[in-house]
Amino acid sequence: LLGGVERWLRLAGDAIDPADAAYLRERRDGFASAAARLTPRLPRGPIHGDALPRNVHVTPDGPVLVDLETFSADLR
């Protein structure tokens, strides 16, 4: 989730002020620290990255999620 900051800064090269780069790194590190302290309230489970009504088909046996290219099982 947070690994993209360094890649983005590397690609930006000299186009970004060093003070701005330091600010972005500080914000990233602060967010990572806060996220590490979070306690999940739900167990790991299915996550559908595009759970829109058009991706739920109702069958006689109940609803079925389709379009699973952005599906994963992780913290909810």
KARAVEN-V520934 format. One record per residue. N is the residue number from 1. RES is the residue in one small letter. PSI is psi in whole degrees, -180 to 180 (none if undefined). OMEGA is omega in whole degrees, -180 to 180 (* if undefined). D_LAST is the distance of its C-alpha to the last C-alpha in Angstrom with 2 decimals. Layout:
n=(N N)
res=(RES RES)
psi=(PSI PSI)
omega=(OMEGA OMEGA)
d_last=(D_LAST D_LAST)
This chain:
n=(1 2 3 4 5 6 7 8 9 10 11 12 13 14 15 16 17 18 19 20 21 22 23 24 25 26 27 28 29 30 31 32 33 34 35 36 37 38 39 40 41 42 43 44 45 46 47 48 49 50 51 52 53 54 55 56 57 58 59 60 61 62 63 64 65 66 67 68 69 70 71 72 73 74 75 76)
res=(l l g g v e r w l r l a g d a i d p a d a a y l r e r r d g f a s a a a r l t p r l p r g p i h g d a l p r n v h v t p d g p v l v d l e t f s a d l r)
psi=(-42 -3 -20 -17 -49 -40 -46 -43 -38 -43 -32 -28 -131 -2 -11 136 137 -34 -37 -40 -42 -40 -45 -40 -41 -44 -43 -47 -38 -42 -43 -41 -45 -41 -35 -24 -8 144 119 141 -18 152 168 146 -174 139 121 116 -5 53 74 159 -35 -15 13 117 126 122 170 -25 -2 -180 147 128 137 179 66 19 -21 29 143 173 116 -167 142 none)
omega=(-175 -177 -177 -177 -179 178 -180 179 178 179 180 178 -178 -178 180 180 180 178 177 178 178 178 180 178 178 179 178 -178 177 178 180 179 179 -180 -180 -180 -179 176 -180 177 180 175 174 -179 -177 176 179 -176 -177 -174 177 179 -179 179 175 177 179 -180 176 180 -180 -178 178 176 176 -179 -171 -178 177 -179 173 174 -176 178 180 *)
d_last=(14.98 18.00 20.52 21.90 23.75 26.46 26.95 27.35 29.77 31.70 32.11 33.20 35.92 38.57 37.26 35.04 36.65 36.01 35.19 32.48 31.07 31.12 29.34 26.51 26.21 26.25 23.48 21.37 22.17 21.49 18.02 17.34 18.80 16.82 13.44 14.74 15.44 12.06 11.04 7.54 8.20 6.20 7.10 6.19 6.52 7.78 6.96 10.29 11.54 14.35 13.64 17.01 19.50 21.62 19.03 18.96 22.18 23.34 25.42 27.59 25.03 22.14 19.74 18.94 16.67 18.84 18.93 16.56 17.66 14.41 12.25 10.34 8.55 6.32 3.79 0.00)
